[in-house]
C-alpha cells in the first residue's frame, strides 16, 4: 500500500525538494511517521481511510508531515542548538481520531 503522503510533498515540507541525496532517509522518516500516526489512533489504515470518506483524513496527513519533518530536522537527541518539541497542534490533529478502547 502506498504512503498516505507522497515523498514529493514530504520533501517540500522538509525544504528538501531541490536535491535527491536524502531521498532514502526522507522515505524512512515518512514511513516511520505514518506508522506512528496510525498506531497512535488505535485504528487500522483501512479504518482511517473509511473515516476519511475513502481516503486517509487530511488532518492525519498533516500530522504525518509534522512528525516526519520534526524527526528529519532534529535528528540528534543531543545538540548545541536548542530544539523544540512538536507543537500541541499535533495532538489536536490526531486526538479526534483516537479510539479510546483497543
Secondary structure by P-SEA (a helix, b strand, c coil): ccccccaaaaaaaacccccccaaaaaaaaaaaaaaaaaaaacccaaaaaaaacccccaaaaaaaaaaaaaaaacccccccbbbbcccaaaaaaccccccccc
